[in-house]
Amino acid sequence: MNQKKLDALNQKFAKVSAEEVFQYAVRKFGKKLTLASSLGVEDQVLTHMFTNETDGVDVFLLDTGRLPQETYNVIEKTMTQYAFTYRVFFPNTTAVEQMVSEHGPNHFYHSLDNRKECCNIRKVEPLTRALDGYQAWITGIRRAQSVDRAMTPFFEWDSVNDLLKINPLIKWSKDDVWDYVKRHDIPYNVLHDQGYPSIGCAPCTRAIQPGEDDRSGRWWWEEAVKKECGLHVNLKDKNQ
């Protein structure tokens, strides 16, 4: 999709609700639409919306092999409450074995390149497999989460995976998310109650302090900008 069509699409939906964006996505793409879930609270909201829109719920998750137990608990609770199963993707076994054998289990702390290598093996490559054959994917990105997400549109082109990326919650505040969760009794990760607004792999996630942005607990030893694992960065950004 070219930029002109993306701009027109974003202009058309500029003033609509997250639910309306989701409804459009389901109608437009049907079985070619999937939701990427990190099991964070935003993705739990989107999972609830998905189950409200269709019986053909398609949600995938990336099991990096280093997720907190609390994340596995919310997976089980969500599957039970909504009566569906996730598509689960693991990293390539040989790649993980080679990385850990050569560099040890915690080499991602030692440099940005090391951390990106780990994220690429555990997340980015499995994402490519998860999105294969789809025309659009939905994410829980919000503009308020961090400085590098502040300009995110509803619709953007994922040039790496060659499909449309849809972000229904970009305008939502943290309060909007939690109000929705409480109103609909949505299961969520208990780590959120312990100061973790953003939850990824256990060794790369910590609770945040008052005044810090929602993403500051991810890879906290790095600079505050461009703190992404590679899932939400287009090719031109990854090569910088």
PyRosetta script that sets phi, psi and omega in degrees:
from pyrosetta import init, pose_from_sequence

init()
pose = pose_from_sequence("MNQKKLDALNQKFAKVSAEEVFQYAVRKFGKKLTLASSLGVEDQVLTHMFTNETDGVDVFLLDTGRLPQETYNVIEKTMTQYAFTYRVFFPNTTAVEQMVSEHGPNHFYHSLDNRKECCNIRKVEPLTRALDGYQAWITGIRRAQSVDRAMTPFFEWDSVNDLLKINPLIKWSKDDVWDYVKRHDIPYNVLHDQGYPSIGCAPCTRAIQPGEDDRSGRWWWEEAVKKECGLHVNLKDKNQ")
pose.set_psi(1, 129.4)
pose.set_omega(1, -178.5)
pose.set_phi(2, -80.3)
pose.set_psi(2, 167.7)
pose.set_omega(2, -174.4)
pose.set_phi(3, -64.0)
pose.set_psi(3, -33.8)
pose.set_omega(3, 179.3)
pose.set_phi(4, -61.1)
pose.set_psi(4, -43.3)
pose.set_omega(4, 178.8)
pose.set_phi(5, -69.0)
pose.set_psi(5, -37.4)
pose.set_omega(5, 177.2)
pose.set_phi(6, -63.6)
pose.set_psi(6, -43.7)
pose.set_omega(6, 179.6)
pose.set_phi(7, -61.9)
pose.set_psi(7, -41.4)
pose.set_omega(7, 179.3)
pose.set_phi(8, -65.1)
pose.set_psi(8, -40.1)
pose.set_omega(8, 179.6)
pose.set_phi(9, -65.6)
pose.set_psi(9, -43.6)
pose.set_omega(9, 179.3)
pose.set_phi(10, -67.2)
pose.set_psi(10, -35.8)
pose.set_omega(10, 177.4)
pose.set_phi(11, -67.0)
pose.set_psi(11, -40.7)
pose.set_omega(11, -179.7)
pose.set_phi(12, -61.6)
pose.set_psi(12, -36.8)
pose.set_omega(12, -176.0)
pose.set_phi(13, -102.3)
pose.set_psi(13, 13.5)
pose.set_omega(13, -172.7)
pose.set_phi(14, -57.5)
pose.set_psi(14, -32.5)
pose.set_omega(14, -173.2)
pose.set_phi(15, -116.0)
pose.set_psi(15, 16.3)
pose.set_omega(15, -177.8)
pose.set_phi(16, -95.6)
pose.set_psi(16, 170.3)
pose.set_omega(16, -178.6)
pose.set_phi(17, -84.5)
pose.set_psi(17, 166.0)
pose.set_omega(17, 176.2)
pose.set_phi(18, -59.9)
pose.set_psi(18, -39.8)
pose.set_omega(18, -179.8)
pose.set_phi(19, -61.7)
pose.set_psi(19, -39.0)
pose.set_omega(19, -179.9)
pose.set_phi(20, -68.8)
pose.set_psi(20, -37.0)
pose.set_omega(20, 175.0)
pose.set_phi(21, -61.6)
pose.set_psi(21, -43.5)
pose.set_omega(21, -179.7)
pose.set_phi(22, -64.7)
pose.set_psi(22, -42.3)
pose.set_omega(22, 179.1)
pose.set_phi(23, -60.8)
pose.set_psi(23, -42.4)
pose.set_omega(23, 177.5)
pose.set_phi(24, -60.7)
pose.set_psi(24, -45.0)
pose.set_omega(24, -177.7)
pose.set_phi(25, -61.1)
pose.set_psi(25, -43.6)
pose.set_omega(25, -179.7)
pose.set_phi(26, -64.4)
pose.set_psi(26, -43.9)
pose.set_omega(26, -179.7)
pose.set_phi(27, -66.4)
pose.set_psi(27, -41.6)
pose.set_omega(27, -174.1)
pose.set_phi(28, -73.0)
pose.set_psi(28, -42.1)
pose.set_omega(28, -168.9)
pose.set_phi(29, -111.0)
pose.set_psi(29, -17.8)
pose.set_omega(29, 175.5)
pose.set_phi(30, 51.5)
pose.set_psi(30, -122.9)
pose.set_omega(30, -177.4)
pose.set_phi(31, -74.7)
pose.set_psi(31, -4.0)
pose.set_omega(31, 177.3)
pose.set_phi(32, -96.1)
pose.set_psi(32, 14.4)
pose.set_omega(32, 179.5)
pose.set_phi(33, -112.7)
pose.set_psi(33, 135.8)
pose.set_omega(33, 177.4)
pose.set_phi(34, -137.4)
pose.set_psi(34, 154.3)
pose.set_omega(34, 177.9)
pose.set_phi(35, -111.5)
pose.set_psi(35, 129.2)
pose.set_omega(35, 175.3)
pose.set_phi(36, -89.9)
pose.set_psi(36, 119.9)
pose.set_omega(36, -179.2)
pose.set_phi(37, -115.7)
pose.set_psi(37, 127.2)
pose.set_omega(37, 171.6)
pose.set_phi(38, -94.4)
pose.set_psi(38, -0.2)
pose.set_omega(38, -175.7)
pose.set_phi(39, 72.1)
pose.set_psi(39, 10.1)
pose.set_omega(39, 172.5)
pose.set_phi(40, -73.2)
pose.set_psi(40, 170.5)
pose.set_omega(40, -171.7)
pose.set_phi(41, -64.3)
pose.set_psi(41, -36.2)
pose.set_omega(41, 178.6)
pose.set_phi(42, -63.5)
pose.set_psi(42, -42.6)
pose.set_omega(42, -179.5)
pose.set_phi(43, -70.4)
pose.set_psi(43, -26.8)
pose.set_omega(43, 173.7)
pose.set_phi(44, -68.2)
pose.set_psi(44, -37.9)
pose.set_omega(44, 174.9)
pose.set_phi(45, -61.4)
pose.set_psi(45, -46.1)
pose.set_omega(45, -178.8)
pose.set_phi(46, -67.0)
pose.set_psi(46, -36.1)
pose.set_omega(46, 176.1)
pose.set_phi(47, -61.2)
pose.set_psi(47, -42.6)
pose.set_omega(47, 176.9)
pose.set_phi(48, -60.6)
pose.set_psi(48, -44.9)
pose.set_omega(48, 178.8)
pose.set_phi(49, -61.7)
pose.set_psi(49, -40.4)
pose.set_omega(49, -179.6)
pose.set_phi(50, -61.1)
pose.set_psi(50, -46.1)
pose.set_omega(50, -178.6)
pose.set_phi(51, -66.7)
pose.set_psi(51, -24.4)
pose.set_omega(51, 177.0)
pose.set_phi(52, -76.2)
pose.set_psi(52, -24.7)
pose.set_omega(52, -173.4)
pose.set_phi(53, -92.2)
pose.set_psi(53, -29.8)
pose.set_omega(53, -173.2)
pose.set_phi(54, -157.8)
pose.set_psi(54, 154.3)
pose.set_omega(54, 172.1)
pose.set_phi(55, -81.4)
pose.set_psi(55, -15.7)
pose.set_omega(55, -178.5)
pose.set_phi(56, -90.3)
pose.set_psi(56, 55.5)
pose.set_omega(56, -177.3)
pose.set_phi(57, -69.0)
pose.set_psi(57, 129.5)
pose.set_omega(57, 179.4)
pose.set_phi(58, -127.8)
pose.set_psi(58, 102.6)
pose.set_omega(58, -179.6)
pose.set_phi(59, -127.6)
pose.set_psi(59, 133.0)
pose.set_omega(59, 177.2)
pose.set_phi(60, -120.4)
pose.set_psi(60, 157.2)
pose.set_omega(60, 175.0)
pose.set_phi(61, -137.1)
pose.set_psi(61, 153.3)
pose.set_omega(61, 178.9)
pose.set_phi(62, -105.7)
pose.set_psi(62, 111.1)
pose.set_omega(62, 176.6)
pose.set_phi(63, -90.9)
pose.set_psi(63, 102.4)
pose.set_omega(63, -175.0)
pose.set_phi(64, -74.6)
pose.set_psi(64, -13.3)
pose.set_omega(64, -174.4)
pose.set_phi(65, 89.6)
pose.set_psi(65, -2.6)
pose.set_omega(65, -179.0)
pose.set_phi(66, -132.3)
pose.set_psi(66, 28.6)
pose.set_omega(66, 179.7)
pose.set_phi(67, -78.1)
pose.set_psi(67, 151.2)
pose.set_omega(67, 175.4)
pose.set_phi(68, -67.0)
pose.set_psi(68, 152.6)
pose.set_omega(68, 177.4)
pose.set_phi(69, -59.5)
pose.set_psi(69, -33.2)
pose.set_omega(69, 179.6)
pose.set_phi(70, -60.2)
pose.set_psi(70, -31.0)
pose.set_omega(70, 177.9)
pose.set_phi(71, -70.3)
pose.set_psi(71, -41.2)
pose.set_omega(71, 176.9)
pose.set_phi(72, -63.8)
pose.set_psi(72, -34.2)
pose.set_omega(72, 178.7)
pose.set_phi(73, -64.5)
pose.set_psi(73, -39.9)
pose.set_omega(73, -179.5)
pose.set_phi(74, -73.3)
pose.set_psi(74, -28.1)
pose.set_omega(74, 173.0)
pose.set_phi(75, -58.7)
pose.set_psi(75, -49.3)
pose.set_omega(75, -178.1)
pose.set_phi(76, -64.0)
pose.set_psi(76, -43.0)
pose.set_omega(76, 179.8)
pose.set_phi(77, -63.0)
pose.set_psi(77, -40.8)
pose.set_omega(77, -178.3)
pose.set_phi(78, -68.0)
pose.set_psi(78, -43.6)
pose.set_omega(78, 178.1)
pose.set_phi(79, -61.1)
pose.set_psi(79, -38.5)
pose.set_omega(79, 179.3)
pose.set_phi(80, -68.9)
pose.set_psi(80, -45.2)
pose.set_omega(80, -175.5)
pose.set_phi(81, -68.4)
pose.set_psi(81, -38.0)
pose.set_omega(81, -174.0)
pose.set_phi(82, -105.6)
pose.set_psi(82, -0.4)
pose.set_omega(82, 174.0)
pose.set_phi(83, 54.5)
pose.set_psi(83, 53.0)
pose.set_omega(83, 173.6)
pose.set_phi(84, -143.7)
pose.set_psi(84, 170.5)
pose.set_omega(84, 176.7)
pose.set_phi(85, -121.0)
pose.set_psi(85, 145.8)
pose.set_omega(85, 176.7)
pose.set_phi(86, -80.4)
pose.set_psi(86, 153.6)
pose.set_omega(86, 161.4)
pose.set_phi(87, -86.3)
pose.set_psi(87, 121.7)
pose.set_omega(87, -174.0)
pose.set_phi(88, -111.9)
pose.set_psi(88, 131.3)
pose.set_omega(88, -179.2)
pose.set_phi(89, -123.1)
pose.set_psi(89, 130.0)
pose.set_omega(89, 178.6)
pose.set_phi(90, -106.8)
pose.set_psi(90, 156.7)
pose.set_omega(90, 174.8)
pose.set_phi(91, -67.6)
pose.set_psi(91, 159.6)
pose.set_omega(91, 177.1)
pose.set_phi(92, -62.0)
pose.set_psi(92, 123.5)
pose.set_omega(92, -174.5)
pose.set_phi(93, -59.3)
pose.set_psi(93, -45.1)
pose.set_omega(93, -177.3)
pose.set_phi(94, -63.0)
pose.set_psi(94, -40.9)
pose.set_omega(94, -179.2)
pose.set_phi(95, -64.8)
pose.set_psi(95, -41.9)
pose.set_omega(95, 178.3)
pose.set_phi(96, -66.1)
pose.set_psi(96, -45.2)
pose.set_omega(96, -179.5)
pose.set_phi(97, -59.4)
pose.set_psi(97, -43.3)
pose.set_omega(97, -179.2)
pose.set_phi(98, -66.5)
pose.set_psi(98, -44.1)
pose.set_omega(98, -179.3)
pose.set_phi(99, -61.7)
pose.set_psi(99, -47.7)
pose.set_omega(99, -177.6)
pose.set_phi(100, -70.7)
pose.set_psi(100, -38.1)
pose.set_omega(100, 178.9)
pose.set_phi(101, -63.4)
pose.set_psi(101, -39.3)
pose.set_omega(101, -176.2)
pose.set_phi(102, -81.1)
pose.set_psi(102, -34.9)
pose.set_omega(102, -169.3)
pose.set_phi(103, -119.9)
pose.set_psi(103, -7.9)
pose.set_omega(103, -176.2)
pose.set_phi(104, 88.9)
pose.set_psi(104, 171.0)
pose.set_omega(104, -173.0)
pose.set_phi(105, -78.1)
pose.set_psi(105, -14.8)
pose.set_omega(105, -173.6)
pose.set_phi(106, -124.9)
pose.set_psi(106, 28.4)
pose.set_omega(106, -175.4)
pose.set_phi(107, -67.2)
pose.set_psi(107, -17.9)
pose.set_omega(107, -179.3)
pose.set_phi(108, -64.9)
pose.set_psi(108, -19.3)
pose.set_omega(108, 177.4)
pose.set_phi(109, -74.1)
pose.set_psi(109, -18.1)
pose.set_omega(109, -167.2)
pose.set_phi(110, -86.9)
pose.set_psi(110, -23.7)
pose.set_omega(110, 178.1)
pose.set_phi(111, -163.5)
pose.set_psi(111, 160.3)
pose.set_omega(111, 177.5)
pose.set_phi(112, -64.6)
pose.set_psi(112, -39.6)
pose.set_omega(112, 179.0)
pose.set_phi(113, -61.9)
pose.set_psi(113, -40.5)
pose.set_omega(113, 178.0)
pose.set_phi(114, -63.2)
pose.set_psi(114, -43.1)
pose.set_omega(114, -179.2)
pose.set_phi(115, -65.0)
pose.set_psi(115, -41.0)
pose.set_omega(115, 179.1)
pose.set_phi(116, -65.6)
pose.set_psi(116, -35.8)
pose.set_omega(116, 176.3)
pose.set_phi(117, -61.1)
pose.set_psi(117, -45.5)
pose.set_omega(117, -179.7)
pose.set_phi(118, -63.7)
pose.set_psi(118, -45.7)
pose.set_omega(118, 179.0)
pose.set_phi(119, -63.1)
pose.set_psi(119, -37.8)
pose.set_omega(119, -179.3)
pose.set_phi(120, -64.4)
pose.set_psi(120, -42.8)
pose.set_omega(120, -179.1)
pose.set_phi(121, -71.2)
pose.set_psi(121, -44.1)
pose.set_omega(121, -172.8)
pose.set_phi(122, -85.4)
pose.set_psi(122, -21.0)
pose.set_omega(122, -175.0)
pose.set_phi(123, -126.7)
pose.set_psi(123, -54.0)
pose.set_omega(123, -169.8)
pose.set_phi(124, -66.5)
pose.set_psi(124, -46.9)
pose.set_omega(124, 179.4)
pose.set_phi(125, -63.9)
pose.set_psi(125, -44.0)
pose.set_omega(125, 175.2)
pose.set_phi(126, -62.0)
pose.set_psi(126, -33.9)
pose.set_omega(126, 177.7)
pose.set_phi(127, -60.5)
pose.set_psi(127, -41.0)
pose.set_omega(127, 179.3)
pose.set_phi(128, -57.4)
pose.set_psi(128, -42.3)
pose.set_omega(128, 177.9)
pose.set_phi(129, -68.4)
pose.set_psi(129, -38.2)
pose.set_omega(129, -178.4)
pose.set_phi(130, -65.0)
pose.set_psi(130, -32.4)
pose.set_omega(130, -176.0)
pose.set_phi(131, -93.1)
pose.set_psi(131, -6.0)
pose.set_omega(131, -177.7)
pose.set_phi(132, -59.8)
pose.set_psi(132, 125.8)
pose.set_omega(132, 178.0)
pose.set_phi(133, 91.0)
pose.set_psi(133, -3.2)
pose.set_omega(133, -179.6)
pose.set_phi(134, -99.1)
pose.set_psi(134, 159.2)
pose.set_omega(134, 179.6)
pose.set_phi(135, -105.1)
pose.set_psi(135, -19.4)
pose.set_omega(135, -178.7)
pose.set_phi(136, -156.4)
pose.set_psi(136, 147.7)
pose.set_omega(136, 174.1)
pose.set_phi(137, -133.8)
pose.set_psi(137, 149.4)
pose.set_omega(137, -176.5)
pose.set_phi(138, -108.3)
pose.set_psi(138, 139.2)
pose.set_omega(138, 177.6)
pose.set_phi(139, -129.4)
pose.set_psi(139, 165.3)
pose.set_omega(139, -179.1)
pose.set_phi(140, -98.4)
pose.set_psi(140, 22.4)
pose.set_omega(140, -179.8)
pose.set_phi(141, -61.4)
pose.set_psi(141, 136.5)
pose.set_omega(141, 171.5)
pose.set_phi(142, -123.4)
pose.set_psi(142, 144.4)
pose.set_omega(142, 179.8)
pose.set_phi(143, -62.2)
pose.set_psi(143, -33.2)
pose.set_omega(143, -174.9)
pose.set_phi(144, -76.9)
pose.set_psi(144, -5.1)
pose.set_omega(144, -175.6)
pose.set_phi(145, -69.6)
pose.set_psi(145, -35.5)
pose.set_omega(145, -177.1)
pose.set_phi(146, -166.7)
pose.set_psi(146, 166.8)
pose.set_omega(146, -177.7)
pose.set_phi(147, -65.0)
pose.set_psi(147, -34.3)
pose.set_omega(147, -177.1)
pose.set_phi(148, -80.9)
pose.set_psi(148, -0.3)
pose.set_omega(148, 175.2)
pose.set_phi(149, -113.3)
pose.set_psi(149, 6.4)
pose.set_omega(149, -170.9)
pose.set_phi(150, -66.5)
pose.set_psi(150, -23.1)
pose.set_omega(150, -177.2)
pose.set_phi(151, -109.3)
pose.set_psi(151, 14.9)
pose.set_omega(151, -177.5)
pose.set_phi(152, -63.1)
pose.set_psi(152, 130.4)
pose.set_omega(152, 176.6)
pose.set_phi(153, -88.3)
pose.set_psi(153, 171.4)
pose.set_omega(153, 173.9)
pose.set_phi(154, -61.4)
pose.set_psi(154, -44.7)
pose.set_omega(154, -175.3)
pose.set_phi(155, -122.7)
pose.set_psi(155, 132.0)
pose.set_omega(155, 175.6)
pose.set_phi(156, -145.1)
pose.set_psi(156, 158.0)
pose.set_omega(156, -178.5)
pose.set_phi(157, -93.9)
pose.set_psi(157, 125.1)
pose.set_omega(157, 175.5)
pose.set_phi(158, -86.7)
pose.set_psi(158, 96.3)
pose.set_omega(158, -175.4)
pose.set_phi(159, -73.8)
pose.set_psi(159, -20.7)
pose.set_omega(159, 179.1)
pose.set_phi(160, -72.3)
pose.set_psi(160, -45.6)
pose.set_omega(160, -176.7)
pose.set_phi(161, -101.7)
pose.set_psi(161, -2.6)
pose.set_omega(161, 173.1)
pose.set_phi(162, 60.9)
pose.set_psi(162, 53.7)
pose.set_omega(162, 175.3)
pose.set_phi(163, -158.2)
pose.set_psi(163, 169.3)
pose.set_omega(163, -178.0)
pose.set_phi(164, -79.7)
pose.set_psi(164, 137.5)
pose.set_omega(164, 177.9)
pose.set_phi(165, -112.3)
pose.set_psi(165, 128.7)
pose.set_omega(165, -173.0)
pose.set_phi(166, -120.7)
pose.set_psi(166, 129.6)
pose.set_omega(166, -175.5)
pose.set_phi(167, -123.5)
pose.set_psi(167, 81.2)
pose.set_omega(167, -172.9)
pose.set_phi(168, -64.4)
pose.set_psi(168, -24.0)
pose.set_omega(168, -171.5)
pose.set_phi(169, -98.7)
pose.set_psi(169, 14.9)
pose.set_omega(169, -172.6)
pose.set_phi(170, -56.7)
pose.set_psi(170, -32.5)
pose.set_omega(170, -176.1)
pose.set_phi(171, -89.1)
pose.set_psi(171, -6.8)
pose.set_omega(171, -174.2)
pose.set_phi(172, -76.3)
pose.set_psi(172, 142.4)
pose.set_omega(172, 171.3)
pose.set_phi(173, -88.9)
pose.set_psi(173, 171.7)
pose.set_omega(173, 175.6)
pose.set_phi(174, -60.5)
pose.set_psi(174, -39.4)
pose.set_omega(174, 179.0)
pose.set_phi(175, -64.5)
pose.set_psi(175, -38.5)
pose.set_omega(175, 177.5)
pose.set_phi(176, -58.8)
pose.set_psi(176, -43.5)
pose.set_omega(176, -178.5)
pose.set_phi(177, -62.5)
pose.set_psi(177, -49.6)
pose.set_omega(177, -175.6)
pose.set_phi(178, -71.7)
pose.set_psi(178, -31.3)
pose.set_omega(178, 174.6)
pose.set_phi(179, -62.4)
pose.set_psi(179, -41.1)
pose.set_omega(179, 179.4)
pose.set_phi(180, -66.2)
pose.set_psi(180, -43.3)
pose.set_omega(180, 179.6)
pose.set_phi(181, -59.8)
pose.set_psi(181, -45.6)
pose.set_omega(181, -178.4)
pose.set_phi(182, -69.3)
pose.set_psi(182, -37.8)
pose.set_omega(182, -178.3)
pose.set_phi(183, -66.0)
pose.set_psi(183, -32.5)
pose.set_omega(183, -175.9)
pose.set_phi(184, -110.1)
pose.set_psi(184, 8.2)
pose.set_omega(184, 177.2)
pose.set_phi(185, 52.3)
pose.set_psi(185, 53.1)
pose.set_omega(185, -176.9)
pose.set_phi(186, -87.5)
pose.set_psi(186, 131.7)
pose.set_omega(186, 177.2)
pose.set_phi(187, -65.9)
pose.set_psi(187, 142.6)
pose.set_omega(187, 179.9)
pose.set_phi(188, -145.2)
pose.set_psi(188, 164.9)
pose.set_omega(188, -178.1)
pose.set_phi(189, -70.2)
pose.set_psi(189, 126.1)
pose.set_omega(189, -177.0)
pose.set_phi(190, -65.5)
pose.set_psi(190, -17.1)
pose.set_omega(190, 176.3)
pose.set_phi(191, -63.1)
pose.set_psi(191, -24.7)
pose.set_omega(191, 175.5)
pose.set_phi(192, -59.7)
pose.set_psi(192, -33.5)
pose.set_omega(192, 179.5)
pose.set_phi(193, -76.0)
pose.set_psi(193, -8.8)
pose.set_omega(193, -178.6)
pose.set_phi(194, -108.8)
pose.set_psi(194, 19.9)
pose.set_omega(194, 174.9)
pose.set_phi(195, 92.0)
pose.set_psi(195, 17.8)
pose.set_omega(195, 179.2)
pose.set_phi(196, -107.9)
pose.set_psi(196, 92.0)
pose.set_omega(196, 178.4)
pose.set_phi(197, -73.6)
pose.set_psi(197, -28.2)
pose.set_omega(197, -180.0)
pose.set_phi(198, -126.3)
pose.set_psi(198, 124.9)
pose.set_omega(198, -172.1)
pose.set_phi(199, -124.0)
pose.set_psi(199, 122.1)
pose.set_omega(199, 176.7)
pose.set_phi(200, -125.8)
pose.set_psi(200, -132.7)
pose.set_omega(200, 175.9)
pose.set_phi(201, -68.5)
pose.set_psi(201, 145.8)
pose.set_omega(201, -175.5)
pose.set_phi(202, -57.0)
pose.set_psi(202, -45.7)
pose.set_omega(202, -177.4)
pose.set_phi(203, -74.1)
pose.set_psi(203, -9.4)
pose.set_omega(203, -176.4)
pose.set_phi(204, -112.5)
pose.set_psi(204, 12.5)
pose.set_omega(204, -176.2)
pose.set_phi(205, -131.8)
pose.set_psi(205, 136.0)
pose.set_omega(205, 175.2)
pose.set_phi(206, -138.9)
pose.set_psi(206, 166.4)
pose.set_omega(206, 173.0)
pose.set_phi(207, -69.1)
pose.set_psi(207, 154.1)
pose.set_omega(207, 179.9)
pose.set_phi(208, -103.6)
pose.set_psi(208, 164.8)
pose.set_omega(208, 178.3)
pose.set_phi(209, -98.0)
pose.set_psi(209, 158.0)
pose.set_omega(209, 177.6)
pose.set_phi(210, -54.3)
pose.set_psi(210, 133.2)
pose.set_omega(210, 179.3)
pose.set_phi(211, 93.4)
pose.set_psi(211, -15.1)
pose.set_omega(211, 177.8)
pose.set_phi(212, -80.0)
pose.set_psi(212, 150.7)
pose.set_omega(212, 178.6)
pose.set_phi(213, -76.1)
pose.set_psi(213, 166.1)
pose.set_omega(213, -171.1)
pose.set_phi(214, -62.3)
pose.set_psi(214, -24.6)
pose.set_omega(214, -177.4)
pose.set_phi(215, -95.0)
pose.set_psi(215, -0.8)
pose.set_omega(215, -174.9)
pose.set_phi(216, -69.0)
pose.set_psi(216, -17.6)
pose.set_omega(216, 177.1)
pose.set_phi(217, -83.3)
pose.set_psi(217, -2.3)
pose.set_omega(217, 176.9)
pose.set_phi(218, -98.4)
pose.set_psi(218, 126.8)
pose.set_omega(218, 178.7)
pose.set_phi(219, 48.6)
pose.set_psi(219, 50.5)
pose.set_omega(219, -171.8)
pose.set_phi(220, -62.0)
pose.set_psi(220, -16.9)
pose.set_omega(220, -179.3)
pose.set_phi(221, -81.5)
pose.set_psi(221, -3.6)
pose.set_omega(221, -179.1)
pose.set_phi(222, -101.1)
pose.set_psi(222, 175.2)
pose.set_omega(222, 177.1)
pose.set_phi(223, -64.2)
pose.set_psi(223, 157.3)
pose.set_omega(223, -172.6)
pose.set_phi(224, -71.1)
pose.set_psi(224, -22.7)
pose.set_omega(224, -177.5)
pose.set_phi(225, -101.5)
pose.set_psi(225, 158.7)
pose.set_omega(225, 178.4)
pose.set_phi(226, 57.7)
pose.set_psi(226, 35.3)
pose.set_omega(226, 179.1)
pose.set_phi(227, -90.9)
pose.set_psi(227, 74.7)
pose.set_omega(227, 178.1)
pose.set_phi(228, -125.2)
pose.set_psi(228, 155.7)
pose.set_omega(228, -178.7)
pose.set_phi(229, -88.6)
pose.set_psi(229, -12.2)
pose.set_omega(229, -177.6)
pose.set_phi(230, 115.8)
pose.set_psi(230, -12.7)
pose.set_omega(230, 179.7)
pose.set_phi(231, -71.6)
pose.set_psi(231, -30.6)
pose.set_omega(231, -174.3)
pose.set_phi(232, -118.4)
pose.set_psi(232, 33.5)
pose.set_omega(232, 179.5)
pose.set_phi(233, -127.0)
pose.set_psi(233, 127.4)
pose.set_omega(233, 178.3)
pose.set_phi(234, -73.8)
pose.set_psi(234, 166.4)
pose.set_omega(234, -173.8)
pose.set_phi(235, -56.3)
pose.set_psi(235, -40.5)
pose.set_omega(235, -177.7)
pose.set_phi(236, -64.0)
pose.set_psi(236, -31.7)
pose.set_omega(236, 178.5)
pose.set_phi(237, -76.2)
pose.set_psi(237, -37.6)
pose.set_omega(237, -177.2)
pose.set_phi(238, -66.0)
pose.set_psi(238, -27.4)
pose.set_omega(238, -176.9)
pose.set_phi(239, -87.9)
pose.set_psi(239, -2.5)
pose.set_omega(239, -178.6)
pose.set_phi(240, -76.9)
pose.dump_pdb("model.pdb")
